[in-house]
Amino acid sequence: MRILFMNHISNGPAFNSAVAALSGFLKKHKPSINTFLLNVRGEQIGKDDNSEAVSTILSDIKRISPDIIAFSVHTPHWEQISTLISYIKSATSDLIHATIVCGGYHPTLCPEEVISHSGVDVVCIGEGERPLLELVQRLEDGKSYTDIKGLWVKKSSLLETKIIKNPLPEPENLDELPYWDREIFIESGIVPEQFSLTHIGGFPMASGRGCPYNCNFCNNSSILKIYSADGHKGKHYVRKRSVDSVIAECQFLVEKYSAQSFEFWDEMFATDPEWVKKFCEVYTQKINRPFICAIRVERADEITLQRLYDAGCKCLFMGVEVGNASYRKKYLNRGMSNEVIAKAFKRAKDIGFERFAWVMVGLPDETPEMVEETIAFLLEIKPDIIGWSLFHPLPGTYLYNYCVEKGYIKEEDFVFPYQGAPTYKVPILNQPSISKDEVISFCDKFRNLQDKGFRVNI
Protein backbone atom coordinates (compact mmCIF):
# COMPACT_ATOMS: atom_id res chain seq x y z
CA MET A 1 0.00 0.00 0.00
CA ARG A 2 1.33 3.40 -1.03
CA ILE A 3 0.11 6.53 0.76
CA LEU A 4 0.87 9.99 -0.60
CA PHE A 5 0.47 12.96 1.74
CA MET A 6 0.07 16.28 -0.05
CA ASN A 7 1.75 19.01 1.98
CA HIS A 8 0.21 22.40 1.12
CA ILE A 9 2.64 25.18 1.99
CA SER A 10 1.73 28.88 2.06
CA ASN A 11 4.10 31.27 3.81
CA GLY A 12 3.96 29.26 6.99
CA PRO A 13 6.23 26.40 8.09
CA ALA A 14 6.99 23.54 5.70
CA PHE A 15 6.44 21.07 8.54
CA ASN A 16 2.88 19.77 9.01
CA SER A 17 2.26 18.17 12.40
CA ALA A 18 -0.89 16.35 11.25
CA VAL A 19 0.94 14.64 8.39
CA ALA A 20 3.83 13.81 10.71
CA ALA A 21 1.45 12.26 13.26
CA LEU A 22 -0.46 10.21 10.68
CA SER A 23 2.63 8.93 8.90
CA GLY A 24 4.25 7.96 12.19
CA PHE A 25 1.14 6.06 13.26
CA LEU A 26 0.86 4.17 9.97
CA LYS A 27 4.53 3.19 10.00
CA LYS A 28 4.32 1.93 13.58
CA HIS A 29 1.27 -0.25 13.07
CA LYS A 30 1.95 -1.33 9.50
CA PRO A 31 5.69 -1.40 8.79
CA SER A 32 5.12 -2.69 5.26
CA ILE A 33 3.39 0.53 4.24
CA ASN A 34 5.09 3.05 1.97
CA THR A 35 4.41 6.71 2.77
CA PHE A 36 5.42 9.64 0.59
CA LEU A 37 5.25 13.41 0.89
CA LEU A 38 4.74 15.83 -1.99
CA ASN A 39 5.24 19.50 -1.14
CA VAL A 40 2.94 21.86 -3.03
CA ARG A 41 3.12 25.62 -2.70
CA GLY A 42 -0.08 27.61 -3.01
CA GLU A 43 1.21 29.71 -5.88
CA GLN A 44 1.68 26.53 -7.94
CA ILE A 45 -2.07 25.92 -8.03
CA GLY A 46 -3.57 28.37 -10.50
CA LYS A 47 -6.59 28.48 -12.72
CA ASP A 48 -4.94 26.57 -15.54
CA ASP A 49 -4.64 22.81 -15.22
CA ASN A 50 -2.22 22.81 -18.16
CA SER A 51 0.30 25.04 -16.37
CA GLU A 52 3.85 23.78 -16.02
CA ALA A 53 3.56 23.67 -12.22
CA VAL A 54 0.37 21.60 -12.24
CA SER A 55 1.80 19.29 -14.90
CA THR A 56 4.83 18.71 -12.67
CA ILE A 57 2.60 17.92 -9.68
CA LEU A 58 0.56 15.42 -11.70
CA SER A 59 3.74 13.84 -13.08
CA ASP A 60 5.08 13.42 -9.55
CA ILE A 61 1.83 11.77 -8.47
CA LYS A 62 1.99 9.42 -11.43
CA ARG A 63 5.60 8.52 -10.58
CA ILE A 64 4.66 7.70 -6.97
CA SER A 65 1.51 5.81 -8.07
CA PRO A 66 -0.27 6.02 -4.70
CA ASP A 67 -3.25 3.97 -3.56
CA ILE A 68 -4.37 6.81 -1.27
CA ILE A 69 -3.82 10.56 -1.65
CA ALA A 70 -4.33 12.31 1.69
CA PHE A 71 -4.79 16.02 2.33
CA SER A 72 -4.68 17.72 5.75
CA VAL A 73 -6.83 20.78 5.08
CA HIS A 74 -6.76 24.16 6.82
CA THR A 75 -9.68 26.42 5.98
CA PRO A 76 -7.57 29.07 4.18
CA HIS A 77 -6.15 26.39 1.89
CA TRP A 78 -9.37 24.60 0.94
CA GLU A 79 -10.04 26.53 -2.27
CA GLN A 80 -6.60 25.76 -3.67
CA ILE A 81 -6.67 22.15 -2.48
CA SER A 82 -10.12 21.60 -3.98
CA THR A 83 -8.81 22.97 -7.29
CA LEU A 84 -5.86 20.59 -7.16
CA ILE A 85 -8.16 17.65 -6.41
CA SER A 86 -10.17 18.54 -9.52
CA TYR A 87 -6.98 18.52 -11.59
CA ILE A 88 -6.02 15.14 -10.18
CA LYS A 89 -9.41 13.61 -10.87
CA SER A 90 -9.60 15.06 -14.39
CA ALA A 91 -6.19 13.66 -15.32
CA THR A 92 -6.05 10.83 -17.82
CA SER A 93 -7.35 7.50 -16.55
CA ASP A 94 -3.94 5.82 -16.66
CA LEU A 95 -2.53 8.43 -14.27
CA ILE A 96 -4.25 8.08 -10.93
CA HIS A 97 -6.68 5.57 -9.43
CA ALA A 98 -6.13 6.64 -5.84
CA THR A 99 -8.72 7.09 -3.13
CA ILE A 100 -8.70 10.77 -2.13
CA VAL A 101 -9.05 11.44 1.60
CA CYS A 102 -9.39 14.87 3.23
CA GLY A 103 -8.89 15.41 6.96
CA GLY A 104 -7.92 18.24 9.25
CA TYR A 105 -9.87 20.95 11.01
CA HIS A 106 -11.67 22.28 7.90
CA PRO A 107 -13.19 18.90 6.92
CA THR A 108 -14.00 18.33 10.60
CA LEU A 109 -15.93 21.62 10.84
CA CYS A 110 -17.29 21.63 7.27
CA PRO A 111 -17.66 17.96 6.28
CA GLU A 112 -20.69 18.56 4.05
CA GLU A 113 -18.77 21.09 1.96
CA VAL A 114 -15.72 18.89 1.53
CA ILE A 115 -17.51 15.59 0.82
CA SER A 116 -19.66 17.37 -1.78
CA HIS A 117 -16.56 17.90 -3.94
CA SER A 118 -16.83 15.41 -6.79
CA GLY A 119 -13.19 14.39 -6.42
CA VAL A 120 -13.24 13.65 -2.69
CA ASP A 121 -13.94 10.02 -1.80
CA VAL A 122 -13.55 10.09 1.98
CA VAL A 123 -13.65 12.79 4.66
CA CYS A 124 -12.05 12.18 8.05
CA ILE A 125 -13.58 14.09 10.96
CA GLY A 126 -11.67 14.46 14.19
CA GLU A 127 -8.46 12.59 14.89
CA GLY A 128 -7.33 10.59 11.91
CA GLU A 129 -4.71 8.09 13.07
CA ARG A 130 -6.90 5.05 13.65
CA PRO A 131 -9.48 5.75 10.91
CA LEU A 132 -6.72 6.10 8.29
CA LEU A 133 -4.99 2.91 9.45
CA GLU A 134 -8.27 0.99 9.26
CA LEU A 135 -8.99 2.43 5.81
CA VAL A 136 -5.59 1.23 4.60
CA GLN A 137 -6.23 -2.25 5.96
CA ARG A 138 -9.70 -2.49 4.41
CA LEU A 139 -8.42 -1.36 1.00
CA GLU A 140 -5.59 -3.89 1.14
CA ASP A 141 -8.05 -6.65 2.01
CA GLY A 142 -10.56 -5.54 -0.61
CA LYS A 143 -13.23 -5.04 2.04
CA SER A 144 -15.86 -2.33 2.47
CA TYR A 145 -14.78 0.68 4.54
CA THR A 146 -18.14 2.44 4.83
CA ASP A 147 -18.51 1.70 8.57
CA ILE A 148 -15.17 3.04 9.86
CA LYS A 149 -15.60 5.45 12.77
CA GLY A 150 -14.43 8.96 11.96
CA LEU A 151 -15.02 8.64 8.22
CA TRP A 152 -17.69 10.06 5.92
CA VAL A 153 -17.68 7.86 2.85
CA LYS A 154 -19.28 8.10 -0.58
CA LYS A 155 -21.14 4.93 -1.55
CA SER A 156 -22.12 4.99 -5.22
CA SER A 157 -24.58 2.88 -7.17
CA LEU A 158 -26.11 3.15 -10.63
CA LEU A 159 -28.96 5.23 -9.25
CA GLU A 160 -27.35 7.46 -6.64
CA THR A 161 -24.41 8.31 -4.43
CA LYS A 162 -25.03 8.12 -0.71
CA ILE A 163 -22.91 9.69 2.01
CA ILE A 164 -22.31 7.33 4.93
CA LYS A 165 -21.67 9.44 8.05
CA ASN A 166 -19.94 7.49 10.79
CA PRO A 167 -19.55 8.77 14.38
CA LEU A 168 -16.28 10.01 15.82
CA PRO A 169 -13.79 7.52 17.23
CA GLU A 170 -12.64 7.75 20.82
CA PRO A 171 -9.82 10.28 21.31
CA GLU A 172 -6.40 8.62 21.29
CA ASN A 173 -4.29 7.94 24.36
CA LEU A 174 -1.46 10.34 23.55
CA ASP A 175 1.20 8.37 25.44
CA GLU A 176 0.52 5.37 23.20
CA LEU A 177 1.06 7.30 19.96
CA PRO A 178 4.41 7.12 18.15
CA TYR A 179 6.53 10.22 17.69
CA TRP A 180 5.85 12.47 14.75
CA ASP A 181 7.49 11.23 11.56
CA ARG A 182 10.13 13.81 10.68
CA GLU A 183 11.88 11.55 8.18
CA ILE A 184 9.08 11.81 5.62
CA PHE A 185 9.75 15.56 5.42
CA ILE A 186 13.52 15.15 5.17
CA GLU A 187 13.07 12.58 2.40
CA SER A 188 10.92 15.11 0.52
CA GLY A 189 13.72 17.68 0.56
CA ILE A 190 12.74 19.72 3.64
CA VAL A 191 15.65 20.12 6.05
CA PRO A 192 15.10 20.30 9.83
CA GLU A 193 15.96 24.00 9.82
CA GLN A 194 12.74 24.54 7.84
CA PHE A 195 10.55 22.80 10.43
CA SER A 196 10.38 25.80 12.73
CA LEU A 197 7.37 28.06 13.11
CA THR A 198 9.15 30.55 15.35
CA HIS A 199 12.22 32.73 15.37
CA ILE A 200 14.22 30.50 17.70
CA GLY A 201 14.38 27.74 15.10
CA GLY A 202 13.36 24.91 17.40
CA PHE A 203 12.14 21.39 16.65
CA PRO A 204 8.31 21.28 16.69
CA MET A 205 6.78 19.31 19.55
CA ALA A 206 3.40 18.82 21.21
CA SER A 207 2.75 17.98 24.84
CA GLY A 208 -1.01 17.63 24.37
CA ARG A 209 -4.05 18.13 22.17
CA GLY A 210 -6.98 20.47 22.45
CA CYS A 211 -7.56 23.62 24.44
CA PRO A 212 -9.78 23.94 27.52
CA TYR A 213 -10.85 27.49 26.63
CA ASN A 214 -13.74 28.55 24.40
CA CYS A 215 -12.62 31.62 22.46
CA ASN A 216 -15.33 32.65 20.01
CA PHE A 217 -12.95 33.02 17.05
CA CYS A 218 -11.06 29.74 17.43
CA ASN A 219 -11.73 26.40 15.76
CA ASN A 220 -10.57 24.55 18.90
CA SER A 221 -13.75 25.45 20.77
CA SER A 222 -15.81 24.26 17.79
CA ILE A 223 -13.99 20.93 17.66
CA LEU A 224 -14.54 20.52 21.40
CA LYS A 225 -18.28 21.01 20.87
CA ILE A 226 -18.31 18.42 18.08
CA TYR A 227 -16.69 15.82 20.33
CA SER A 228 -19.07 16.66 23.17
CA ALA A 229 -22.12 16.44 20.90
CA ASP A 230 -20.98 13.08 19.57
CA GLY A 231 -21.04 11.52 23.03
CA HIS A 232 -17.44 12.18 24.03
CA LYS A 233 -16.92 14.33 27.07
CA GLY A 234 -14.95 17.46 26.31
CA LYS A 235 -12.44 16.72 29.04
CA HIS A 236 -11.53 13.50 27.24
CA TYR A 237 -10.63 15.46 24.11
CA VAL A 238 -8.38 17.99 25.89
CA ARG A 239 -5.39 15.86 26.90
CA LYS A 240 -1.78 16.15 28.01
CA ARG A 241 0.93 13.59 27.47
CA SER A 242 2.77 12.39 30.53
CA VAL A 243 5.92 14.33 31.34
CA ASP A 244 7.99 11.17 30.83
CA SER A 245 6.60 10.75 27.32
CA VAL A 246 7.42 14.34 26.33
CA ILE A 247 10.92 14.17 27.80
CA ALA A 248 11.59 10.87 26.02
CA GLU A 249 10.74 12.44 22.67
CA CYS A 250 12.97 15.42 23.39
CA GLN A 251 15.81 13.00 24.14
CA PHE A 252 15.10 11.13 20.90
CA LEU A 253 15.28 14.36 18.88
CA VAL A 254 18.52 15.38 20.56
CA GLU A 255 20.10 11.99 19.82
CA LYS A 256 18.81 11.56 16.27
CA TYR A 257 18.81 15.13 14.94
CA SER A 258 21.07 16.96 17.39
CA ALA A 259 18.14 19.21 18.28
CA GLN A 260 19.36 22.34 20.06
CA SER A 261 15.97 23.86 20.92
CA PHE A 262 12.25 23.06 20.91
CA GLU A 263 9.00 24.84 20.19
CA PHE A 264 5.79 23.46 21.62
CA TRP A 265 2.93 23.73 19.15
CA ASP A 266 0.25 23.05 21.78
CA GLU A 267 -2.76 25.34 21.60
CA MET A 268 -1.98 26.07 25.25
CA PHE A 269 1.12 24.61 26.91
CA ALA A 270 0.89 25.72 30.54
CA THR A 271 -2.62 24.62 31.57
CA ASP A 272 -1.83 22.46 34.61
CA PRO A 273 0.51 23.95 37.25
CA GLU A 274 1.48 20.54 38.65
CA TRP A 275 2.27 19.19 35.18
CA VAL A 276 4.36 22.29 34.44
CA LYS A 277 6.22 21.90 37.74
CA LYS A 278 7.17 18.28 37.04
CA PHE A 279 8.00 19.00 33.40
CA CYS A 280 10.34 21.85 34.31
CA GLU A 281 12.13 19.77 36.94
CA VAL A 282 12.73 16.80 34.61
CA TYR A 283 13.43 18.93 31.51
CA THR A 284 16.12 20.85 33.40
CA GLN A 285 17.82 17.63 34.50
CA LYS A 286 17.62 15.65 31.24
CA ILE A 287 17.30 18.13 28.35
CA ASN A 288 18.43 21.60 29.40
CA ARG A 289 17.87 23.28 26.03
CA PRO A 290 15.95 26.43 25.07
CA PHE A 291 12.25 26.15 24.23
CA ILE A 292 9.25 28.31 23.45
CA CYS A 293 5.57 27.87 24.35
CA ALA A 294 2.16 29.56 24.72
CA ILE A 295 0.47 30.55 27.96
CA ARG A 296 -2.73 32.36 28.93
CA VAL A 297 -2.12 35.58 30.83
CA GLU A 298 -4.35 34.36 33.67
CA ARG A 299 -1.97 31.44 34.21
CA ALA A 300 1.19 33.54 34.00
CA ASP A 301 1.75 33.72 37.75
CA GLU A 302 5.22 34.37 39.08
CA ILE A 303 5.85 30.80 40.24
CA THR A 304 4.87 29.26 36.88
CA LEU A 305 6.84 31.81 34.88
CA GLN A 306 9.95 31.37 37.01
CA ARG A 307 9.77 27.59 36.63
CA LEU A 308 9.46 27.87 32.85
CA TYR A 309 12.29 30.37 32.64
CA ASP A 310 14.62 28.35 34.85
CA ALA A 311 13.92 25.28 32.69
CA GLY A 312 15.03 27.12 29.54
CA CYS A 313 11.90 28.78 28.14
CA LYS A 314 13.06 31.88 26.26
CA CYS A 315 9.86 33.26 24.72
CA LEU A 316 6.17 33.22 25.67
CA PHE A 317 3.27 33.57 23.27
CA MET A 318 0.36 35.37 24.93
CA GLY A 319 -2.96 36.35 23.37
CA VAL A 320 -4.00 39.97 23.76
CA GLU A 321 -6.35 40.07 20.73
CA VAL A 322 -7.69 43.61 21.30
CA GLY A 323 -7.10 46.55 23.58
CA ASN A 324 -10.74 47.07 24.58
CA ALA A 325 -11.50 44.80 27.55
CA SER A 326 -15.29 45.01 27.19
CA TYR A 327 -15.10 43.96 23.53
CA ARG A 328 -12.65 41.18 24.38
CA LYS A 329 -15.09 39.72 26.91
CA LYS A 330 -18.33 40.18 24.97
CA TYR A 331 -17.25 39.23 21.46
CA LEU A 332 -14.20 36.99 21.96
CA ASN A 333 -15.21 35.25 25.21
CA ARG A 334 -11.88 36.18 26.76
CA GLY A 335 -12.62 37.65 30.18
CA MET A 336 -9.16 38.82 31.21
CA SER A 337 -8.86 42.52 32.06
CA ASN A 338 -6.24 44.85 30.64
CA GLU A 339 -4.73 45.03 34.10
CA VAL A 340 -4.23 41.26 34.20
CA ILE A 341 -2.64 41.32 30.74
CA ALA A 342 -0.34 44.21 31.61
CA LYS A 343 0.81 42.54 34.82
CA ALA A 344 1.53 39.27 32.98
CA PHE A 345 3.65 41.05 30.38
CA LYS A 346 5.54 43.03 33.04
CA ARG A 347 6.06 39.94 35.17
CA ALA A 348 7.44 38.04 32.17
CA LYS A 349 9.73 40.94 31.26
CA ASP A 350 11.10 41.23 34.80
CA ILE A 351 11.95 37.52 34.80
CA GLY A 352 13.72 37.79 31.43
CA PHE A 353 11.37 36.36 28.78
CA GLU A 354 10.87 37.56 25.25
CA ARG A 355 7.15 38.26 25.02
CA PHE A 356 5.12 37.66 21.86
CA ALA A 357 1.71 39.40 21.79
CA TRP A 358 -1.02 38.22 19.42
CA VAL A 359 -3.60 40.81 18.26
CA MET A 360 -6.27 41.03 15.55
CA VAL A 361 -7.79 43.82 13.47
CA GLY A 362 -11.02 44.01 11.46
CA LEU A 363 -13.21 42.12 13.93
CA PRO A 364 -17.02 42.26 13.73
CA ASP A 365 -18.49 45.51 15.12
CA GLU A 366 -14.99 46.82 15.82
CA THR A 367 -14.62 50.57 15.37
CA PRO A 368 -11.58 52.67 14.38
CA GLU A 369 -11.45 53.91 17.96
CA MET A 370 -11.18 50.33 19.23
CA VAL A 371 -8.28 49.58 16.89
CA GLU A 372 -6.54 52.69 18.18
CA GLU A 373 -7.08 51.30 21.68
CA THR A 374 -5.33 48.08 20.65
CA ILE A 375 -2.34 50.00 19.30
CA ALA A 376 -2.20 52.20 22.40
CA PHE A 377 -2.36 49.13 24.64
CA LEU A 378 0.55 47.52 22.78
CA LEU A 379 2.56 50.69 23.30
CA GLU A 380 1.72 50.44 26.99
CA ILE A 381 2.63 46.78 27.60
CA LYS A 382 5.62 46.91 25.21
CA PRO A 383 5.87 43.31 23.97
CA ASP A 384 9.12 42.34 22.30
CA ILE A 385 7.31 40.87 19.29
CA ILE A 386 3.89 41.77 17.87
CA GLY A 387 2.03 39.18 15.85
CA TRP A 388 -0.99 40.85 14.25
CA SER A 389 -3.48 39.30 11.87
CA LEU A 390 -6.42 40.48 9.83
CA PHE A 391 -9.54 38.78 11.18
CA HIS A 392 -11.21 36.17 8.99
CA PRO A 393 -14.03 34.11 10.51
CA LEU A 394 -13.49 30.36 10.55
CA PRO A 395 -16.57 28.28 9.63
CA GLY A 396 -18.11 26.56 12.61
CA THR A 397 -17.04 29.20 15.12
CA TYR A 398 -19.28 31.53 17.08
CA LEU A 399 -17.98 34.63 15.31
CA TYR A 400 -18.48 33.05 11.89
CA ASN A 401 -22.13 32.42 12.70
CA TYR A 402 -22.44 35.93 14.13
CA CYS A 403 -21.02 37.47 10.96
CA VAL A 404 -23.44 35.48 8.81
CA GLU A 405 -26.42 36.48 10.97
CA LYS A 406 -25.44 40.15 10.83
CA GLY A 407 -24.94 40.01 7.07
CA TYR A 408 -21.24 40.91 7.28
CA ILE A 409 -20.48 37.89 5.10
CA LYS A 410 -22.72 35.81 2.86
CA GLU A 411 -22.28 32.16 3.69
CA GLU A 412 -22.97 30.99 0.15
CA ASP A 413 -20.35 33.37 -1.27
CA PHE A 414 -17.76 33.02 1.47
CA VAL A 415 -14.30 32.37 0.04
CA PHE A 416 -11.00 33.06 1.72
CA PRO A 417 -8.63 35.33 -0.13
CA TYR A 418 -5.29 33.59 -0.25
CA GLN A 419 -2.91 36.42 -0.96
CA GLY A 420 -0.35 36.25 1.81
CA ALA A 421 -2.11 33.50 3.79
CA PRO A 422 -2.00 32.89 6.67
CA THR A 423 -1.42 36.61 7.32
CA TYR A 424 -4.45 37.65 5.28
CA LYS A 425 -4.08 41.00 3.58
CA VAL A 426 -7.62 41.46 2.27
CA PRO A 427 -10.50 42.39 4.64
CA ILE A 428 -13.51 40.15 4.26
CA LEU A 429 -16.25 41.73 6.41
CA ASN A 430 -18.70 44.26 5.01
CA GLN A 431 -19.81 46.06 8.16
CA PRO A 432 -20.96 49.55 9.11
CA SER A 433 -18.63 50.08 12.09
CA ILE A 434 -15.41 50.15 10.07
CA SER A 435 -14.78 50.19 6.33
CA LYS A 436 -12.42 47.89 4.46
CA ASP A 437 -10.25 50.86 3.53
CA GLU A 438 -9.97 51.82 7.21
CA VAL A 439 -8.99 48.27 8.10
CA ILE A 440 -6.28 48.29 5.43
CA SER A 441 -4.93 51.59 6.76
CA PHE A 442 -4.74 50.10 10.25
CA CYS A 443 -2.82 47.12 8.85
CA ASP A 444 -0.19 49.61 7.75
CA LYS A 445 -0.19 51.11 11.24
CA PHE A 446 0.54 47.70 12.75
CA ARG A 447 3.38 47.13 10.28
CA ASN A 448 4.78 50.56 11.10
CA LEU A 449 5.07 49.68 14.78
CA GLN A 450 8.46 48.30 13.84
CA ASP A 451 9.55 51.94 13.55
CA LYS A 452 8.90 52.24 17.29
CA GLY A 453 11.32 49.46 18.11
CA PHE A 454 8.99 46.43 18.03
CA ARG A 455 9.56 43.30 15.99
CA VAL A 456 6.42 42.95 13.90
CA ASN A 457 5.21 40.35 11.44
CA ILE A 458 4.52 42.41 8.31
Secondary structure, 3 states (H helix, E strand, C coil): CEEEEEEEECCCCCCCHHHHHHHHHHHHHCCCCEEEEEEEEHHHCCCCCCCHHHHHHHHHHHHHCCCEEEEECCHHHHHHHHHHHHHHHHCCCCCCCCEEEEECHHHHHCHHHHHCCCCCCEEECCCCHHHHHHHHHHHHHCCCCCCCCCEEEEEECCCCEEEEECCCCCCCCHHHCCCCCCHHHHHCCCCHHHCCCCCCCCEEECCEECCCCCCCCCHHHHHHHHHHHCCCCHHHHCEECCHHHHHHHHHHHHHHHCCCCEEECCCCCCCCHHHHHHHHHHHHHHCCCCEEEECCHHHCCHHHHHHHHHHCEEEEEEEEECCCHHHHHHHHCCCCCHHHHHHHHHHHHHHCCEEEEEEEECCCCCCHHHHHHHHHHHHHHCCCEEEEEECCCCCCCHHHHHHHHHCCCCHHHCCCCCCCCCCCCCCCCCCCCCCHHHHHHHHHHHHHHHHHCCEECC
